[in-house]
């Protein structure tokens, strides 16, 4: 099966085409340091057989703190803990990338210690009842260098690659989207200027890590908002990034404001799986770098079909690997479908003490690790 063939992402070779998509864990400590719980969590993923593991969103600057107990990488004193994590994963023969993120307008106010959320423009977000402050030119450059310095730390810590989070309405995504970027300067006003933030960010990051270090990005094929990013512009963004030297693109869609478009529930048939495939096939047909497809993939047959039929070069999974971190190995052994039922209990991170499969615990009547406030 092509699903179990090796794949190259730049200079990085991974053993198969199943990727663990970046998944928030809520397992760092209150200050963002790596914990033993987090290391054990990634140990199980490393043993589980995925070709590449991408960490949950790692914070590049405290102004972009979007979730409690989020991994941090905005200061050199996080390097040692991240290196412990990398060393453990690599000791089991796995490859690991870190996802770099700034939350932008999608930062809950209680996480910002009284400060305003920042974004390209002051556009109200009804999903979390936040109106961000438009960033100054100096702040924009500050965040660009926060990304590039975080990339340097990631390389020092031993990660095999970096993924930039350019999807789902976070800061990079909000600069790319005409819905959230309403500036009229170097950083916005038309399609070309909306691209400048990710362009400058990529160039600064590449200068820190060198030409040989793999950098890839997660992008929206569609924001699913009336005035949001659409597939034709997204494709042009992908082509510009390919020209600059990006090594792969993971295709996703939606943002907080577009309600349920990112993590769709009730995926109970193969026809509902791979729900961003119409966008990934456009990327695959027009770009030459590897295209990774995410979106409710739970069946081995669907994953294989996406690759053999030319929708993507690899598939990435999130919820299915929360339920079964060893699902890739199970697929190799003959299992056809994940146990995940797409209930989305694992996504209710403000109620959970840490991210896990709630349905699995309920099914086994194991309530020992569920806090009183975490019932879905």
N, C-alpha and C positions, 0 to 999 in steps of 0.2 A: 504493500500500500504506500502511496506517495506521502501519506500523513506521517509515516515513520522514516522518511528519507531526511538526510541532513539538509540544513539551510544555512547560507552565508548571509550575514548582515554586515556589510563592510568587511572588515578583517575578522569578524567573529563568526565561527562556525558552531552551530547548535545541532544537537544530535537528532532532533525530529522537528516537526512543524506544529507542535502544540506549545503554545506560550501561555504562561500564567499572566493574564492582564493585571495591571496595577490595581490593587484592592486595598483600600483603607482597613487597618487592623485594629486601631485603638489599643495598641499594646506597648507603645513607648511609655515612659514615665511622664509625670506632669510637666517636666521641662524638655521633653522631646528626646531624651536619651534612650538608647537601645537597652532593653531589659532581657532577662533570661527567658521570660515568657515569649517575647518576640523571636528570639533566636530559636527556641524550640519549635515555634510555629513554622519558621522557614526551614528548619531541619526536616519537618514532615513533608513540606513541598519539595525539597531537594530529593528526598527519598522517593517521591511520588512519580517521577519520570518525565516531567515537562522538559522540553528542550531548552527553554529560557524562562526564568522567573523574573518578573518586574515587581519591584517593591511597591508598597502603598506610597501615596503622595508625600514626598519629602519637602519640607518647608525651606525656602531659600531666603526669606526675610520675614521678620516678625510682623510686619504690616500686612502679611498675607495669610495669617493664621486662620484656617477655615474649619478645623475639627479638633476636638480634644484629644490629647495623647497622640498627636501626630508626630511622625519621625521628623527630626530637625537636622539640617545640614548647613545652617546659616553662620556657623562659627567653627573655627578649627578645633575647638574642644569636643566636637561631636565625632571627629575622625576615628578615635580609638574604638569607640563602641561600634561604629559602622564597620570597622575592620574586623572586629570579632564576629559580626554577623556574616560578612563575606567569607571569612576563613571557614566558618562552620558549613556554609552552603557548599563551598568549593571542595571541602573535605569529602563530600559525598558525590563528587563528580558533576555537580550541576553548574550552570552558568547563570549569572545574576546581573541585572541592570537596575538602576535606581531611577525612579521618576521624580523629576524636579518640577515644583509647582509653586505658584503664588495664587492665593484664593481670589484676589481682586474684589469685585463687588459682592461675591458670594461668601463673605465672611460674617458669621454670626456676631452681633455686637458684643456679647458677653465674653468673647475670646480676644477682643482688641483693647481691653483695659481702658475703655472710655474713648478711644480714638476712633475716627471715622474710617470706614472702608474706603479704599481708593480704587479708581478705575480710569479708563481713558476719558469717559464723560460722566456727567452726573445724571445717570438714567436710573430711575426707580426700579427696584427688583421686588415685585409683589410676592414672590415665593418666600422671602425671609423678611419682608417689610423693611428694606434698607435702601436708602438713597446715598450712593457713594459720592465722595468728593473727587472732582476731576484732578488728575495728576499734573503737576508742573513738569516742565522740561527737565529740570534737575532731578526730580523724583523718578522720572522715566529712566534716565541714564543710571541712576542709583540701582534700580531694580534690574536693569540689564546686567550690570556688573555683579549684582547679587547672584544671578543665575550663573554667570561664568565662573565666579569664585566658588560657588557650590559644586560646579562641575570639576574644578580642580581638586576639591576635597574628595569627591567621589572617586576620581582616578587614584589619588593617594591611598584611599581606603581599599582599593583593589577591585572595584566593580568592573565588570566586563564591558559595560556600555551605559549610556545615559539615554533616558527618554524624556523629552520635553512635553509637558502636558499642555497641548494647544487646543484642547476640546472642552466641551461641557460647560462653557461659560466662565471658566476661570480666567486669569488675567490675560494670557496670550490669546485665548479664544475671544475675549471681549475686545481686544484691539483689532482682531481680524473681522469681527462681525459688524456690518453696517447698522445693526440694531443698537449695539452698545457703544460703538465708536462714532460719535457725532462731532468730532473735532474738525478744525479747519486750519491745520498747520502741517508740519512735517510728518506728524504721527496719525493723521486722518483727514478725511475730506473727500477722498475717492479711493478706489480699489488699490491703486499703487501705493498711496500713502498709508493706508491701513496695514499694508504688508511691512512697512518699515520697522515696526517694533520687533517682530519675529526675525526679520532679516538682520538687524543690528545685534539682537540677542544671539542668534546663531553664529554670526561672525566673531563676536566676543568670546563665546563659548569655545568655538573651534580654535581660536588663538591660544586659549588656556590649555587645551588637552592635546593639541597637535592633529596632524592630518590622519593618522592611523587609528585614532580612537573612535569607536562607533557611536554616533549620535543619531537617534531617530525621534520621531514625533508622533503624538496622537492628535488627530485632526477631526473636526466635524465635517461630514459630508453635507449636512444640513442642520441648521439650528432649530428647525421646526417652529419658527416664528415668522409672522407675515413680512417683517422687514429685516429678517435675519440672513445669515449666510446661506447661500444655495449651492448646489453641486457644481455649477459651471465656474463660479468664482473659486470655490474650494479646489477644483482641479487646477486652475491657474496658479493658486497658491502652492499646490503640490509640485507643479512643474518648476516654479521659481526656486523652491527649496531643493529640488533635485539638481538644478543647475548649480546652486551654491555648494552642494556636496552632502546633503542629508542622506543617511544610509538606508532608511526605511520609513514607511508611514503606516500607522495603525489607524484604520478608518472607523469612526464612531459617529455619534450625532446627538443633538439636543443640549439643553442646559437646564438648570434648576427651574427657570421660568416657564419652560415648555412642557412641564408636567408629565412625568411618566414616560417620556420619549427615550430617555437614556437607558433605564433599567426596567424593561417591560415585564409585567407579571403574567401568570397563567400561560406559560409557554408549554402547552400540553400536546403538541404534535410537531412532527418534523417540518411541516409547512410554516410554522410560526418561528422556527429557529433562524439564526443568521439574518436578523431583521434589518441589518444595514448592508446587505449584499448588493443591492442595486447601486449603491454608491461605490463599494469596493471594486465592482467589475468595471466601472468607469475609470477608476484610478489604475486598475490593472491593465486596461486596454490602452492607456495613453502614457504611462510612465514605465521606466525600465527597472527601477529599484524595487525591492521586495515590498509587497502590500500585505498587511496583516488585517484580518477581519475579526471584529468582536461583535457580540450581540446575541445573547441567549442560545449559544451553541451548546448542545447537551448530548448529541448523538454522534457516534463514530461515523455513521453513514453520511450525515450532513457535513461533518468536518472533512471527510475524504472528498465528497462531491464538490465542496467549495474549492478545493485545490485542483482536482482533476479536471473540472469544468472551467477553470480559469477565472474564478471569482477572486482568488487570493493566492498568495504564496504560503501563507501560514494562517492558522486560526488562534485566537486567544480566548481564554475562558476566565471567568471570575467566580460567580456564584456556585457553579458546579464544583470548583476546587475548594470552596469554603466547606461544602458538604463532604467532598471526597478529595483530599489532597493527593491521593494516589490514583486518581482516575486515569491519567495517561498510561500507567502500568496496567491497570485493569482493561483498558482498551486493547493494549497489546496482547493481553491474555485471553481476549475474546468477548469481553463485556461490550454490549451494544449501546447502552444508554445510561446517562448519569442518574443518580437517585434524586437530585435536586428537583423540586416541584415548582420552582419559580414563585414561591410565596412572598419573597422579598422581606421576610422577617429579619434577615441578616443585614439589611440596609438601614434599619432603624437605629442608627448608631448613637443617637442622643439618649435612647432608652437602655441600650445594652451596656454592660460594664466592659465588654470587649466584643469585637465582631466575630460571630460564629453562626452556625446553622441552628437556629432556634427550633425549627420543625423536627430536626433529628433528636434533640433533647426531649421535646414534648412526646415524640413517638416512643422513646425509650423510657418515659416517665422519670427521667433524670433531671430533677429541678435544683440540684445542689449548687450549680453555678449561675443560676438565673436570679438576678436581684428582684426585689418586690416591684420595682417600677419598670421592669424590662419586658413584661408580657406584651406581645405584638397586638 
